[in-house]
Amino acid sequence: MTDELTDQLALAGLIHDIGKFMLRAAVSGNFTWDMETQGDFGYRHATLSAAFAEQYIPEPWRSNVKNLAGNHHRPQSREDQIVALADMLSAGERNDGTEDENPRVQHPQQLLSIFSVLEADGIRQSESERRYLPLRPLAVERNVLFPQKEAEDEEGWHAYAKLWESFERDLKRLKAAHDADPDLPSYLESLLLLMQRYLWCVPSACYRNLPDISLYDHGRTTAALAAVLNRAEVDEVTLTRWRNNPEAVDDNLALLVGGDISGVQDFIYTITARGATPTLRGRSFYMQMLTDALARYLLRRLELPVTNLIYAGGGSFFLLARPGDAKRLPGIQREISRVLLRQHGGDLYAALAGVPVAGREFFDGSMRRKWDKLHEALRRKKLRRFAELDDELAALFKPAGRGGNDNRQCQVCGQEHAETETEGEPDAESVRKCPSCQAFEDLGDDLRNARYLVLEETELTDSQPFDPERPAGTWRDTLERLGLRIVICENAPQHSSETRRQVLALDDKAASGLHPLSRVVVGRRLLVNHAPILTDAELRDLRADRSMTSPESDELPREPGGVKPFSVLAHQSKGIKRLGILRMDVDNLGQLFQSGFGQRATLSRIAALSFAVSLYFDGWVGQVVDDINRTDEQGLDRVYTIYSGGDDLFFVGSWDAILELAIRIRADLTAYAADHPGITPAP
């Protein structure tokens, strides 16, 4: 559990520049701007950040956070110095001299798409080709997510006022929830999600004349750095020295930590029988939840706030930790490996690695080399899977189970399990399933109508040495051993909780009905989640269809309402009856992260690019699938989501619908990436 000062520093880092938003929205705050105030705060936006804390931060933390956020240009204490230095390291650039006496002249109006500043395939966009994001709350809509030409001045400033009005309404609700029963970690995460929704499109500053970093990305990386700079050995004298010339600091100020799950494709795709359709979806969703669980497990073990999670998705995660936390990673790696080995018998492995970052390496593009080193460290770690378990691995090579008993062998995954059961009445259509595969199938079925995802913290306990005879349990047991319990539901639970939980809406409409409570964080979770359901009318038509082969007829479900089997999706194709499979990712995305920013590679920009990529693959792709199904000439849902996230995707469906989907995703990615000619998806 994090200490309160660390959380307050993270909170101050998160909001330290929010006064820039207030300035552009013409919000005056409760401070008078005069010579005395200017001497205290230095800039009007810093004054307004203090005013923001005074008005919207709950009373227990208000006074301290107000000073920490407001003093980041005129630090008066050790803690002020921490936020001030974190601000500089996050930007990776010195203050560019932008004043704020007249924000409508001196401030950037719109956020430049992060893709417009990238060099890809040796190509950079010209100034005339650059695209900007609309000033609107985050939503999975084309006119929100896709960059456009720069708006007219008055249109943009009016959008600021409207955006602030909505932001303030939700801020007041959040404050009211914590005034009565304050809980700082929950408040911090709730505010982080609010800033993601409203400040994702608001430029932080005009760094080197390019307003390409949002207040959300700059705020969250500043918060992360503030949390890791709060170490007992870092005194005010040291902080002053570092802040006076951060580009020359050789001391390690942070640890960049990465986690990467290997064995994902074999785990998801190695299934052999009917029931594969929902099982595939259940397994792929589990991998997304496992990534989240591992990232949060690491944060809790290292006693870091949620702001320190830079990115999680696609089986990987990255976070910022303290330099000294490198000594704790081997023990945490051992705990995680025991959990995964017990559940998955070596099929899945999560590698952890960390690289220290010196003060000077936050500047002049050096951050890209740290990412290179981290990826190389993770690659080497995966070459020696489970090596950290030492003698415990010997148990892996001992005989397990009894063998020779077909009734114990699962027909879905092929593994032997003492509790394997035959689904339904024993006949030609029945399938033997182990508890794990049955749980994955149930999970896939639960996702059909899911609108909310509830994540609840569970108690962290030390793992036990690996024993192949100990029952593995199901996916739920694995996540709970990592401190995370999840519930998938169609209706939102609107009650308080003694333990901290998140209630996350899986679509924009569902999110509008959520309201925060003291220990209940609410927000939006981007998830591509489309399952084609077999209707009663479709089932009747298929049974009467004489063109169906005997094997296809045998695979028809007894009842409607379930996910369509692959054989049905193939039969519903136009022309030849075939199943289509679509796998896509972004060409050379790793290269974009490593060298696309050149000398302008900073922590904030890397975080911004990660967020932008996830918005497309975790968010917009789902809208494309909905459009394909909605405009289907036959009026049928014929595309099934297996996975979409990170920078890749996997869909199955009728071959002609899959082809249309591939064309749309490719075309839309080009437009989403600001029509950058060097960025294309690879099939």
ROZA-499417 format. One line per 2 residues: number of its first residue (from 1); their letters; for each residue x, y, z of C-alpha. Coordinates in nm, 2 decimals. Example, Ala and Ser with C-alpha at 12.3 -4.5 7.8 and 13.67 -1.06 7.14 Angstrom:
<atoms>
1	as	1.23/-0.45/0.78; 1.37/-0.11/0.71
</atoms>
This chain:
<atoms>
1	mt	0.00/0.00/0.00; 0.13/0.34/-0.09
3	de	0.20/0.60/0.18; -0.02/0.91/0.18
5	lt	0.25/1.16/0.10; 0.34/0.96/-0.22
7	dq	-0.02/0.96/-0.32; -0.05/1.34/-0.26
9	la	0.26/1.40/-0.46; 0.12/1.19/-0.74
11	la	-0.21/1.38/-0.72; -0.03/1.72/-0.73
13	gl	0.18/1.60/-1.03; -0.14/1.50/-1.20
15	ih	-0.31/1.84/-1.17; 0.00/2.07/-1.17
17	di	-0.07/2.21/-1.51; -0.45/2.20/-1.51
19	gk	-0.46/2.58/-1.48; -0.37/2.59/-1.85
21	fm	-0.71/2.43/-1.92; -0.88/2.68/-1.69
23	lr	-0.71/2.97/-1.86; -0.82/2.87/-2.21
25	aa	-1.17/2.80/-2.08; -1.17/3.15/-1.93
27	vs	-1.22/3.02/-1.57; -1.09/3.28/-1.33
29	gn	-1.05/3.08/-1.00; -1.05/3.24/-0.66
31	ft	-0.71/3.41/-0.67; -0.64/3.77/-0.77
33	wd	-0.36/3.80/-1.02; -0.14/4.07/-0.89
35	me	0.23/4.13/-0.83; 0.22/3.94/-0.50
37	tq	0.05/3.64/-0.66; 0.29/3.65/-0.95
39	gd	0.58/3.65/-0.71; 0.43/3.34/-0.53
41	fg	0.34/3.13/-0.83; 0.53/3.27/-1.13
43	yr	0.27/3.19/-1.39; -0.11/3.24/-1.40
45	ha	-0.17/2.88/-1.48; 0.02/2.77/-1.16
47	tl	-0.21/3.01/-0.97; -0.51/2.85/-1.12
49	sa	-0.38/2.50/-1.05; -0.37/2.60/-0.68
51	af	-0.72/2.74/-0.72; -0.83/2.41/-0.87
53	ae	-0.70/2.22/-0.57; -0.87/2.47/-0.34
55	qy	-1.21/2.42/-0.50; -1.22/2.05/-0.61
57	ip	-0.98/1.85/-0.40; -1.15/1.70/-0.08
59	ep	-1.06/1.86/0.25; -0.81/1.60/0.39
61	wr	-0.56/1.66/0.11; -0.66/2.00/-0.01
63	sn	-0.40/2.23/0.16; -0.10/2.02/0.09
65	vk	-0.19/1.94/-0.27; -0.27/2.31/-0.34
67	nl	0.08/2.41/-0.24; 0.25/2.12/-0.42
69	ag	0.06/2.19/-0.75; 0.07/2.57/-0.73
71	nh	0.44/2.60/-0.64; 0.58/2.39/-0.92
73	hr	0.74/2.70/-1.08; 0.84/2.86/-0.74
75	pq	0.92/2.56/-0.51; 0.93/2.64/-0.14
77	sr	0.99/2.29/0.01; 1.14/1.95/-0.06
79	ed	0.80/1.82/-0.18; 0.75/2.13/-0.40
81	qi	1.09/2.05/-0.56; 0.98/1.69/-0.63
83	va	0.68/1.81/-0.83; 0.89/2.08/-1.01
85	la	1.16/1.83/-1.11; 0.90/1.57/-1.21
87	dm	0.74/1.83/-1.44; 1.08/1.89/-1.62
89	ls	1.16/1.52/-1.65; 0.82/1.43/-1.79
91	ag	0.84/1.69/-2.06; 1.21/1.61/-2.13
93	er	1.25/1.97/-2.23; 1.31/2.30/-2.06
95	nd	1.03/2.54/-2.03; 0.99/2.68/-2.38
97	gt	0.90/3.03/-2.27; 0.53/3.02/-2.34
99	ed	0.37/3.28/-2.12; 0.01/3.29/-2.02
101	en	-0.09/3.65/-1.98; -0.29/3.62/-2.29
103	pr	-0.37/3.25/-2.34; -0.57/3.30/-2.66
105	vq	-0.26/3.44/-2.82; 0.02/3.26/-2.64
107	hp	-0.13/2.91/-2.59; -0.19/2.64/-2.85
109	qq	-0.55/2.58/-2.92; -0.57/2.22/-3.02
111	ll	-0.37/1.91/-2.97; -0.15/1.80/-3.26
113	si	-0.20/1.44/-3.34; 0.10/1.24/-3.21
115	fs	0.13/1.07/-3.55; 0.19/1.41/-3.72
117	vl	0.53/1.45/-3.54; 0.65/1.09/-3.61
119	ea	0.91/0.99/-3.87; 0.80/0.66/-4.02
121	dg	0.98/0.49/-4.31; 1.20/0.80/-4.33
123	ir	0.90/1.02/-4.39; 0.78/1.33/-4.19
125	qs	0.46/1.52/-4.25; 0.48/1.88/-4.37
127	es	0.32/2.15/-4.16; 0.03/2.18/-4.41
129	er	-0.05/1.81/-4.37; -0.06/1.81/-3.99
131	ry	-0.39/1.72/-3.82; -0.54/1.81/-3.48
133	lp	-0.77/1.64/-3.24; -1.12/1.79/-3.17
135	lr	-1.17/1.94/-2.83; -1.44/1.69/-2.71
137	pl	-1.47/1.43/-2.43; -1.33/1.10/-2.52
139	av	-1.58/0.87/-2.70; -1.56/0.60/-2.96
141	er	-1.69/0.82/-3.24; -1.52/0.92/-3.57
143	nv	-1.57/1.29/-3.51; -1.40/1.26/-3.17
145	lf	-1.11/1.02/-3.23; -1.00/1.11/-3.58
147	pq	-0.77/1.41/-3.63; -0.89/1.69/-3.85
149	ke	-0.77/2.02/-3.99; -0.72/2.29/-3.73
151	ae	-1.04/2.46/-3.62; -1.12/2.83/-3.65
153	de	-1.02/3.03/-3.34; -1.36/3.11/-3.20
155	eg	-1.48/2.76/-3.25; -1.19/2.62/-3.06
157	wh	-1.22/2.86/-2.76; -1.59/2.79/-2.74
159	ay	-1.51/2.42/-2.73; -1.28/2.48/-2.43
161	ak	-1.56/2.64/-2.23; -1.80/2.35/-2.31
163	lw	-1.54/2.09/-2.23; -1.47/2.26/-1.89
165	es	-1.84/2.27/-1.81; -1.87/1.89/-1.84
167	fe	-1.54/1.83/-1.66; -1.65/2.05/-1.37
169	rd	-1.98/1.87/-1.33; -1.80/1.53/-1.29
171	lk	-1.54/1.69/-1.06; -1.81/1.80/-0.82
173	rl	-1.96/1.46/-0.81; -1.62/1.30/-0.74
175	ka	-1.55/1.56/-0.46; -1.89/1.50/-0.30
177	ah	-1.83/1.12/-0.29; -1.50/1.17/-0.10
179	da	-1.60/1.46/0.13; -1.81/1.22/0.33
181	dp	-1.57/0.92/0.33; -1.23/1.01/0.18
183	dl	-1.01/0.74/0.02; -0.71/0.89/-0.15
185	ps	-0.60/0.59/-0.37; -0.96/0.57/-0.51
187	yl	-0.98/0.94/-0.55; -0.65/0.95/-0.74
189	es	-0.76/0.68/-0.98; -1.10/0.83/-1.03
191	ll	-0.94/1.17/-1.12; -0.70/1.00/-1.35
193	ll	-0.99/0.85/-1.54; -1.17/1.18/-1.55
195	mq	-0.86/1.35/-1.69; -0.83/1.07/-1.95
197	ry	-1.19/1.14/-2.06; -1.17/1.52/-2.07
199	lw	-0.80/1.62/-2.10; -0.69/1.36/-2.36
201	cv	-0.73/1.62/-2.63; -0.61/1.93/-2.44
203	ps	-0.25/2.03/-2.52; -0.02/2.07/-2.22
205	ac	0.21/2.33/-2.38; 0.38/2.42/-2.70
207	yr	0.70/2.22/-2.66; 0.95/2.34/-2.93
209	nl	0.66/2.49/-3.11; 0.47/2.16/-3.13
211	pd	0.16/2.11/-2.91; 0.17/1.73/-2.93
213	is	0.15/1.62/-2.57; -0.19/1.63/-2.39
215	ly	-0.25/1.75/-2.03; -0.36/1.39/-1.96
217	dh	-0.03/1.23/-2.07; 0.19/1.51/-1.93
219	gr	0.00/1.50/-1.60; 0.01/1.12/-1.55
221	tt	0.38/1.09/-1.63; 0.46/1.39/-1.40
223	aa	0.26/1.21/-1.13; 0.45/0.89/-1.18
225	la	0.79/1.07/-1.15; 0.68/1.26/-0.84
227	av	0.59/0.93/-0.68; 0.93/0.77/-0.75
229	ln	1.13/1.08/-0.65; 0.98/1.07/-0.30
231	ra	1.25/0.86/-0.15; 1.40/0.90/0.20
233	ev	1.76/0.94/0.06; 1.65/1.23/-0.16
235	de	1.68/1.55/0.04; 1.61/1.91/-0.06
237	vt	1.97/1.99/-0.13; 1.99/1.70/-0.37
239	lt	1.67/1.80/-0.54; 1.78/2.15/-0.58
241	rw	2.10/2.03/-0.75; 1.91/1.80/-0.98
243	rn	1.65/2.07/-1.07; 1.91/2.33/-1.15
245	np	2.07/2.13/-1.43; 1.87/1.81/-1.49
247	ea	2.03/1.74/-1.83; 2.36/1.68/-1.65
249	vd	2.24/1.45/-1.37; 2.41/1.11/-1.38
251	dn	2.23/0.98/-1.08; 1.96/0.73/-1.15
253	la	1.62/0.89/-1.08; 1.38/0.62/-1.19
255	ll	1.35/0.26/-1.30; 1.17/0.18/-1.62
257	vg	1.00/-0.16/-1.56; 0.85/-0.38/-1.83
259	gd	0.65/-0.70/-1.82; 0.58/-0.93/-2.12
261	is	0.38/-1.25/-2.13; 0.52/-1.52/-2.36
263	gv	0.33/-1.82/-2.50; 0.01/-1.62/-2.56
265	qd	-0.06/-1.74/-2.92; -0.02/-2.11/-2.84
267	fi	-0.23/-2.07/-2.52; -0.52/-1.90/-2.71
269	yt	-0.52/-2.11/-3.02; -0.44/-2.46/-2.90
271	it	-0.79/-2.59/-2.87; -0.93/-2.89/-3.05
273	ar	-1.30/-2.94/-3.02; -1.65/-2.79/-3.03
275	ga	-1.70/-2.52/-2.77; -1.40/-2.36/-2.93
277	tp	-1.59/-2.04/-3.03; -1.67/-1.91/-2.68
279	tl	-1.35/-2.07/-2.54; -1.13/-1.87/-2.78
281	rg	-1.30/-1.55/-2.67; -1.28/-1.64/-2.31
283	rs	-0.91/-1.72/-2.33; -0.82/-1.40/-2.52
285	fy	-1.02/-1.19/-2.27; -0.84/-1.37/-1.99
287	mq	-0.51/-1.26/-2.14; -0.62/-0.90/-2.13
289	ml	-0.72/-0.94/-1.76; -0.40/-1.12/-1.68
291	td	-0.20/-0.83/-1.82; -0.39/-0.59/-1.60
293	al	-0.36/-0.82/-1.30; 0.01/-0.85/-1.33
295	ar	0.06/-0.48/-1.37; -0.15/-0.40/-1.07
297	yl	0.02/-0.68/-0.87; 0.35/-0.52/-0.94
299	lr	0.23/-0.18/-0.84; 0.09/-0.31/-0.51
301	rl	0.41/-0.50/-0.43; 0.62/-0.20/-0.51
303	el	0.38/0.03/-0.32; 0.33/0.26/-0.61
305	pv	0.01/0.45/-0.72; -0.19/0.37/-1.03
307	tn	-0.04/0.67/-1.20; 0.28/0.49/-1.24
309	li	0.14/0.24/-1.49; 0.24/0.39/-1.82
311	ya	0.08/0.13/-2.05; -0.09/-0.21/-2.02
313	gg	-0.22/-0.41/-2.32; -0.14/-0.67/-2.58
315	gs	0.03/-0.90/-2.32; 0.28/-0.63/-2.21
317	ff	0.29/-0.35/-1.95; 0.53/-0.07/-1.86
319	ll	0.56/0.13/-1.54; 0.79/0.37/-1.35
321	ar	0.95/0.26/-1.02; 1.22/0.37/-0.79
323	pg	1.58/0.28/-0.88; 1.61/0.07/-0.56
325	da	1.31/-0.14/-0.67; 1.54/-0.33/-0.90
327	kr	1.64/-0.54/-0.60; 1.28/-0.63/-0.54
329	lp	1.20/-0.75/-0.89; 1.36/-1.10/-0.86
331	gi	1.14/-1.18/-0.56; 0.82/-1.05/-0.74
333	qr	0.92/-1.25/-1.05; 0.94/-1.56/-0.84
335	ei	0.60/-1.51/-0.69; 0.44/-1.45/-1.04
337	sr	0.61/-1.75/-1.19; 0.48/-1.98/-0.92
339	vl	0.13/-1.86/-0.98; 0.15/-1.91/-1.36
341	lr	0.33/-2.24/-1.34; 0.07/-2.38/-1.11
343	qh	-0.22/-2.27/-1.33; -0.07/-2.32/-1.68
345	gg	0.20/-2.57/-1.64; 0.46/-2.37/-1.82
347	dl	0.24/-2.26/-2.12; 0.25/-1.90/-2.01
349	ya	0.54/-1.70/-1.86; 0.56/-1.34/-1.76
351	al	0.90/-1.19/-1.78; 0.99/-0.89/-1.57
353	ag	1.29/-0.65/-1.63; 1.39/-0.31/-1.53
355	vp	1.65/-0.05/-1.66; 1.76/0.25/-1.45
357	va	1.71/0.60/-1.60; 1.95/0.88/-1.51
359	gr	1.84/1.24/-1.50; 2.01/1.33/-1.82
361	ef	1.85/1.04/-2.00; 1.51/1.20/-1.99
363	fd	1.64/1.46/-2.23; 1.77/1.49/-2.59
365	gs	1.60/1.17/-2.71; 1.79/0.94/-2.48
367	mr	1.47/0.78/-2.36; 1.44/0.58/-2.68
369	rk	1.76/0.40/-2.59; 1.63/0.31/-2.25
371	wd	1.32/0.15/-2.42; 1.56/-0.05/-2.65
373	kl	1.75/-0.17/-2.35; 1.43/-0.27/-2.17
375	he	1.30/-0.47/-2.46; 1.64/-0.64/-2.49
377	al	1.64/-0.73/-2.12; 1.29/-0.88/-2.16
379	rr	1.39/-1.08/-2.46; 1.68/-1.23/-2.27
381	kk	1.46/-1.30/-1.97; 1.22/-1.50/-2.19
383	lr	1.50/-1.72/-2.31; 1.53/-1.86/-1.96
385	rf	1.17/-1.91/-1.86; 1.11/-2.00/-1.49
387	ae	1.49/-2.00/-1.42; 1.42/-1.80/-1.11
389	ld	1.24/-2.10/-0.95; 1.57/-2.30/-0.93
391	de	1.51/-2.63/-0.76; 1.13/-2.60/-0.78
393	la	1.15/-2.68/-1.15; 1.25/-3.04/-1.08
395	al	0.89/-3.11/-0.99; 0.79/-3.01/-1.34
397	fk	0.96/-3.32/-1.49; 0.80/-3.57/-1.25
399	pa	0.52/-3.79/-1.37; 0.18/-3.62/-1.31
401	gr	-0.17/-3.76/-1.34; -0.24/-4.12/-1.41
403	gg	-0.25/-4.14/-1.79; -0.43/-4.38/-2.02
405	nd	-0.78/-4.27/-1.90; -0.96/-4.10/-2.19
407	nr	-1.24/-4.00/-1.95; -1.00/-3.76/-1.77
409	qc	-0.87/-3.60/-2.09; -1.03/-3.27/-2.19
411	qv	-1.14/-3.27/-2.56; -1.09/-2.90/-2.58
413	cg	-0.73/-2.84/-2.46; -0.61/-3.21/-2.46
415	qe	-0.50/-3.20/-2.10; -0.57/-3.46/-1.83
417	ha	-0.77/-3.35/-1.53; -0.93/-3.55/-1.25
419	et	-1.25/-3.34/-1.27; -1.31/-3.35/-1.65
421	et	-1.68/-3.39/-1.71; -1.89/-3.46/-2.02
423	eg	-2.11/-3.17/-2.11; -2.48/-3.27/-2.16
425	ep	-2.60/-3.62/-2.22; -2.34/-3.87/-2.34
427	da	-2.39/-3.90/-2.72; -2.21/-3.82/-3.04
429	es	-2.24/-3.44/-2.98; -2.12/-3.44/-2.62
431	vr	-1.77/-3.30/-2.53; -1.55/-3.37/-2.23
433	kc	-1.42/-3.06/-2.07; -1.19/-2.99/-1.78
435	ps	-1.29/-2.72/-1.53; -1.05/-2.47/-1.67
437	cq	-1.18/-2.50/-2.03; -1.54/-2.50/-1.90
439	af	-1.46/-2.18/-1.71; -1.32/-2.02/-2.02
441	ed	-1.62/-2.12/-2.22; -1.85/-1.97/-1.95
443	lg	-1.64/-1.65/-1.96; -1.68/-1.63/-2.34
445	dd	-2.06/-1.67/-2.29; -2.07/-1.41/-2.02
447	lr	-1.90/-1.16/-2.25; -2.19/-1.18/-2.50
449	na	-2.41/-0.93/-2.32; -2.15/-0.76/-2.10
451	ry	-2.18/-0.39/-2.04; -1.97/-0.35/-1.72
453	lv	-1.65/-0.49/-1.59; -1.60/-0.48/-1.21
455	le	-1.24/-0.52/-1.08; -1.20/-0.57/-0.71
457	et	-0.87/-0.59/-0.51; -0.82/-0.91/-0.31
459	el	-0.56/-0.97/-0.04; -0.21/-1.04/-0.15
461	td	-0.06/-1.36/-0.01; 0.27/-1.53/-0.06
463	sq	0.27/-1.81/-0.32; 0.36/-2.17/-0.24
465	pf	0.64/-2.36/-0.41; 0.53/-2.53/-0.73
467	dp	0.37/-2.87/-0.68; 0.23/-3.04/-0.99
469	er	-0.01/-3.24/-0.78; -0.18/-2.93/-0.64
471	pa	-0.51/-2.85/-0.83; -0.46/-2.56/-1.06
473	gt	-0.81/-2.41/-1.04; -0.96/-2.18/-1.31
475	wr	-0.88/-1.84/-1.45; -1.06/-1.68/-1.16
477	dt	-0.83/-1.85/-0.91; -0.52/-1.73/-1.10
479	le	-0.63/-1.37/-1.11; -0.73/-1.38/-0.74
481	rl	-0.39/-1.51/-0.65; -0.25/-1.20/-0.82
483	gl	-0.49/-0.98/-0.61; -0.77/-0.92/-0.86
485	ri	-1.13/-1.04/-0.87; -1.34/-0.96/-1.17
487	vi	-1.71/-0.97/-1.23; -1.88/-0.93/-1.57
489	ce	-2.23/-0.79/-1.56; -2.50/-0.64/-1.78
491	na	-2.62/-0.40/-1.51; -2.39/-0.17/-1.31
493	pq	-2.35/-0.24/-0.94; -2.42/0.10/-0.77
495	hs	-2.33/0.03/-0.41; -2.04/0.12/-0.18
497	se	-1.77/-0.13/-0.10; -1.54/-0.19/0.19
499	tr	-1.27/-0.30/-0.05; -1.15/-0.09/-0.34
501	rq	-1.31/-0.17/-0.67; -1.34/-0.03/-1.02
503	vl	-1.67/-0.03/-1.21; -1.59/0.02/-1.58
505	al	-1.84/0.06/-1.86; -1.77/-0.12/-2.18
507	dd	-1.95/0.13/-2.40; -2.00/0.50/-2.40
509	ka	-2.37/0.49/-2.32; -2.32/0.26/-2.02
511	as	-2.05/0.50/-1.89; -2.30/0.79/-1.87
513	gl	-2.49/0.63/-1.59; -2.20/0.57/-1.36
515	hp	-2.13/0.79/-1.05; -1.83/0.76/-0.82
517	ls	-1.84/0.64/-0.46; -1.57/0.66/-0.19
519	rv	-1.40/0.33/-0.27; -1.56/0.27/-0.60
521	vv	-1.38/0.41/-0.90; -1.59/0.45/-1.21
523	gr	-1.48/0.50/-1.57; -1.47/0.36/-1.92
525	rl	-1.29/0.05/-2.03; -1.22/0.02/-2.41
527	lv	-1.29/-0.33/-2.52; -1.37/-0.47/-2.86
529	nh	-1.64/-0.73/-2.77; -1.86/-0.85/-3.04
531	ap	-2.00/-1.20/-3.05; -2.25/-1.30/-3.32
533	il	-2.55/-1.46/-3.15; -2.75/-1.73/-3.32
535	td	-3.11/-1.62/-3.33; -3.42/-1.84/-3.32
537	ae	-3.51/-1.75/-3.68; -3.15/-1.82/-3.80
539	lr	-3.16/-2.16/-3.63; -3.49/-2.25/-3.79
541	dl	-3.36/-2.15/-4.14; -3.04/-2.34/-4.10
543	ra	-3.22/-2.66/-4.00; -3.44/-2.63/-4.31
545	dr	-3.14/-2.55/-4.53; -3.08/-2.85/-4.75
547	sm	-2.75/-2.72/-4.87; -2.60/-2.78/-4.52
549	ts	-2.37/-3.08/-4.50; -2.43/-3.35/-4.24
551	pe	-2.13/-3.24/-4.03; -2.26/-2.89/-4.04
553	sd	-2.60/-3.00/-3.94; -2.46/-3.21/-3.65
555	el	-2.28/-2.90/-3.52; -2.59/-2.69/-3.50
557	pr	-2.67/-2.60/-3.13; -2.99/-2.74/-2.98
559	ep	-3.11/-2.40/-2.87; -3.07/-2.04/-3.00
561	gg	-2.91/-1.76/-2.80; -2.55/-1.89/-2.80
563	vk	-2.25/-1.77/-3.00; -2.26/-1.89/-3.36
565	pf	-2.03/-2.19/-3.42; -1.76/-2.14/-3.68
567	sv	-1.94/-2.38/-3.92; -2.25/-2.14/-3.91
569	la	-2.03/-1.84/-3.98; -1.88/-2.02/-4.28
571	hq	-2.22/-2.13/-4.41; -2.35/-1.77/-4.39
573	sk	-2.08/-1.65/-4.63; -2.17/-1.51/-4.97
575	gi	-2.07/-1.73/-5.26; -1.84/-2.00/-5.15
577	kr	-1.90/-2.12/-4.80; -1.58/-2.06/-4.61
579	lg	-1.46/-1.92/-4.28; -1.24/-1.61/-4.29
581	il	-0.96/-1.54/-4.04; -0.81/-1.19/-4.00
583	rm	-0.48/-1.12/-3.82; -0.34/-0.77/-3.85
585	dv	-0.08/-0.55/-3.68; 0.10/-0.23/-3.74
587	dn	0.41/-0.24/-3.96; 0.73/-0.18/-3.76
589	lg	0.54/-0.03/-3.46; 0.84/-0.11/-3.23
591	ql	1.06/0.09/-3.47; 0.83/0.39/-3.43
593	fq	0.86/0.38/-3.06; 1.24/0.34/-3.08
595	sg	1.32/0.60/-3.34; 1.01/0.77/-3.46
597	fg	1.06/1.07/-3.23; 1.43/1.10/-3.29
599	qr	1.59/1.36/-3.05; 1.24/1.45/-2.93
601	at	1.17/1.12/-2.77; 1.05/1.18/-2.41
603	ls	0.86/0.99/-2.16; 0.54/1.19/-2.22
605	ri	0.56/1.13/-2.60; 0.61/0.76/-2.57
607	aa	0.31/0.75/-2.33; 0.11/0.95/-2.57
609	ls	0.18/0.72/-2.86; 0.10/0.41/-2.65
611	fa	-0.24/0.57/-2.56; -0.31/0.67/-2.92
613	vs	-0.25/0.32/-3.05; -0.46/0.16/-2.79
615	ly	-0.75/0.40/-2.86; -0.76/0.26/-3.22
617	fd	-0.72/-0.11/-3.15; -0.90/-0.13/-2.82
619	gw	-1.17/0.12/-2.91; -1.23/0.22/-3.27
621	vg	-1.19/-0.13/-3.42; -1.50/-0.23/-3.23
623	qv	-1.70/0.04/-3.40; -1.58/-0.08/-3.74
625	vd	-1.71/-0.43/-3.65; -2.05/-0.29/-3.55
627	di	-2.07/-0.09/-3.87; -1.99/-0.40/-4.08
629	nr	-2.26/-0.60/-3.90; -2.52/-0.32/-3.91
631	td	-2.49/-0.27/-4.29; -2.48/-0.64/-4.37
633	eq	-2.71/-0.71/-4.67; -2.84/-1.03/-4.52
635	gl	-2.91/-0.86/-4.18; -2.68/-1.10/-4.01
637	dr	-2.40/-1.07/-3.75; -2.11/-1.25/-3.92
639	vy	-1.80/-1.13/-3.74; -1.66/-1.26/-3.42
641	ti	-1.40/-1.09/-3.20; -1.13/-1.31/-3.08
643	ys	-0.90/-1.02/-2.98; -0.82/-0.66/-3.05
645	gg	-0.58/-0.47/-2.84; -0.23/-0.33/-2.82
647	dd	-0.13/-0.30/-3.19; -0.28/-0.62/-3.33
649	lf	-0.61/-0.80/-3.38; -0.77/-1.13/-3.46
651	fv	-1.12/-1.18/-3.60; -1.31/-1.48/-3.74
653	gs	-1.62/-1.47/-3.95; -1.78/-1.53/-4.29
655	wd	-1.50/-1.48/-4.54; -1.67/-1.19/-4.73
657	ai	-1.74/-1.00/-4.41; -1.39/-1.05/-4.29
659	le	-1.25/-0.92/-4.62; -1.47/-0.61/-4.59
661	la	-1.35/-0.57/-4.23; -0.99/-0.58/-4.33
663	ir	-1.03/-0.31/-4.59; -1.21/-0.08/-4.35
665	ir	-0.96/-0.13/-4.07; -0.67/-0.05/-4.30
667	ad	-0.84/0.26/-4.45; -0.95/0.39/-4.11
669	lt	-0.60/0.34/-3.96; -0.46/0.56/-4.23
671	ay	-0.71/0.84/-4.15; -0.67/0.79/-3.77
673	aa	-0.29/0.82/-3.81; -0.33/1.17/-3.96
675	dh	-0.29/1.03/-4.31; 0.08/0.97/-4.24
677	pg	0.21/0.78/-4.54; 0.46/0.58/-4.34
679	it	0.20/0.42/-4.11; 0.00/0.12/-4.24
681	pa	-0.14/-0.20/-4.09; 0.01/-0.53/-4.20
683	p	-0.22/-0.83/-4.27
</atoms>
